Amino acid sequence: MPVLIYEGPELSPNQRKELIKGLTEVACKVSPEIPSEAYYVFLREHPDAQIGVGGCPLPEYVEKLQKMNRV
């Protein structure tokens, strides 16, 4: 039972479906001897406020980037 793990921001239901499909397809392409039915995909989603980048919460980091691009 190979395990594929996504850990990141929250996704929409459609994004989850596409991510699961895409990760499985790539894994099968790389390891064709393992059938797609053998793969387990775990999605560990976190609210943006619980993700830190550059020493601050993700929403603040994104805001900083947006301000830098406006100048």
Secondary structure, 3 states (H helix, E strand, C coil): CCEEEEEEECCCHHHHHHHHHHHHHHHHHHCCCCCHHHCEEEEEEECHHHCEECCEEHHHHHHHHHHHHHC
